[in-house]
Amino acid sequence: MGDKKRHTLPKRIFINDVDRYSSMHIAKFLSTSRAGGEDSEEEEADTVESSRRGEAAFQIVGTVSPSSKEGDGDFLLEKYTSSTRGELLERLLECDVVVYNISESATQQPVEEATWAITALSAEMENFKSRKMFILVSSVMTWAMTKAQNPEESGVLLTEEQFRRRRPHPNFRKHNNVEKVVLELARGKKSKLVGYVVGSGLQYGKGENLFNYFFKESWLMQFPKVPLFGKGTNHIPTIHVNDLAGVIQNIVELKPKSRYILAVDDSKNTLEDIVKVTLMITPMQQYTPDPVFIKYYGELEYLNINLRLDAFIIKDSFSLHWTSEAGMVENMASIVEEYKDTRQLLPIRICLAGPPAVGKSTIAEKLCSHYKIHHIKIKEVIEENLTQLLITLGLNNCFGPLGRLSDHLVFDILKEKLNSQPCRNQGFVLDGFPRSYEQARLIFSDEDTEDQDLIPKKPHVFVLDATDDFLTKRALGLPQSVADEMRYTQEEFVPRLTRYRQLSTAEETLPDYFDEQEIHPQHIEVTTDDSEYTGVMQKIIEIVGIPKNYGPSAEELEEEDRKRDEERKQKETEEAQRNLSEVERQEHELLEAHSLPLRNYLMKYVMPPLSEAMLDCSKIKPEEPVEFLAEHLLRNNQQP
């Protein structure tokens, strides 16, 4: 009865560095897993009962690095920073399964800790109350230099059966050594510590890690091309991080006979294949970066691997619910959505309406800068597309009466722009358009559109307003050159304002359309000539929320901190120099002031007798001139 009670408890699994990409997602996956596998009838009954109660099969214990910031802790039942190896060993001994993940980095610290952990557990093995499992999550980089048995054969796949032939990348020799230590465990059937090694492919998914560079550059579009390191013809073994977690779950539950297990998906993609498909985020091209760039890209050794591996154990023996069995290229659409969701890269769409001269364009520019989104002006969009349209559609189809573009073409152009990859990814501010109910319907309604993807998602709508007197004074107060450029001259501005007011009092107005779509416009009154629009910006940002795009990278933040520190030190130095100069000036003036009375005294009382004494000394030429001068001055000083 007591034994049954023990089996109902979830297995405690230790995972190192749960604040890092790979270990964090493995911990999240396992912490929400339900039990499975081939247990005894008694264990299976307990498992079913636990599942009915909605209990997880595993309880996760995880260490974080000392510099880790709080966050992502909800999925862990226990998360801590170990201060000593003694404390860490106590935690390891409390757990049924110990997972050490050394796949994320070529640095030696995680490898050394994993080596210590397996050695320390082995030394305590005789004191174990029950059997424990040690799973080392290593990297396929320990296969990097492995050659086919027959050099004349091309395209041959390497499998787990050949793991004893693996040859590591020079920077991963210590990874290979600790793999050997783990595989030496459990030679005997009665051993209380059994070891497994998982050779993990390069991991992707859930916001990316190694491949994040390509995703981020494609997303941000700061450069015209995305770098392709080298020729890109090398084959890269990969696995989705959720599928790697599924492999670990199967090892814990199934306890397979094979101690070395490859964890790679079915893809045999090259680096070029992967980089090309990541570009679905934005339409960009590849290029090979210069050597200086390569030198400072830390993960290049991973991306230069060239291996074709086949993982038959996880295919034949495991029960994996694959997230991405076919690999990155085949599943990129879902991986991109995963990427945006994990990193909270959500598009922000804003529609600004209002009368002329209310400040729409200025506010739009500030919002685009704040949220890192795209400023959409209908005139500029048309100009961008006009040349191509003339070529592809012909003049007769493009223009309506009086040489104006036909309405349907204007809306087709605008819809295409709003559905471009940059606008879909980051978002946009639609500046001063649409202006009417009908225009809004043509842009945002799905009535006449078969393809739902061509309909821009519903935006935040803000209607800015001000009194006619305020707007007129502002427009007429502009310099003539600015007024001409913006069509705010007296002849043009008043009719434009009148047309806007007429649209605002129509039977169906622009706000009416959005109200019908349950997107209720926010009305904001502009009452001051504040060029920064501080109040208006504050209200909009409060409603829209925080930016949901990439902020500065860690390197950029570090560089900003360094520049600020240098500027602070320079200001402090300049201030100190100014203070020193001021002190020296004041001291000089003080000495001058103090020396003035002394100088006057010397000129009046000392210099005349001294000059007379020196003249007599030159005439007489005594043997002791100094004594002569002293007696001469003393004698003259005693005379009444």
Secondary structure, DSSP 8 states (H G I E B T S, - for coil): -HHHHHHHS-EEEEES-TTSHHHHHHHHHHHT----SS--HHHHHHHHHHHHTT--SEEEEEE--TT--S-S-TT-SEEE--SSHHHHHHHHHH-SEEEEE--S-S-SHHHHHHHHHHHHHHHTGGG-SS-EEEEEEEEGGGGTT---SSTT--S--EEGGGGGG----GGGHHHHHHHHHHHTTT-STT-SEEEEEEEE-EEE-TT-STTHHHHHHHHH--SSEEE--TTS-SB--EEEHHHHHHHHHHHHHH--S-SEEEE--S---BHHHHHHHHTTSS--EEE---HHHHHT-TTHHHHT----EE-HHHHHT-----SSTT-TTTTHHHHHHHHHHHTT---EEEEEE--TTSSHHHHHHHHHHHHT-EEE-HHHHHHHHHHHHHHHH-HHHHB-GGG-B-HHHHHHHHHHHHTSHHHHHTEEEEES---SHHHHHHHH--TT-S-GGGS----EEEEEE--HHHHHHHHHTS-HHHHHHHT-SHHHHHHHHHHHHHHHTSSS-HHHHHHHTT---EEEE--S--TT-HHHHHHHHHHH-S--S----HHHHHHHHHHHHHHHHHHHHHHHHHHHHHHHHHHHHHHHHHHHHHHHHIIIIIHHHHHHHHHHHHHH--S-HHHHHHHHHHHHHH--
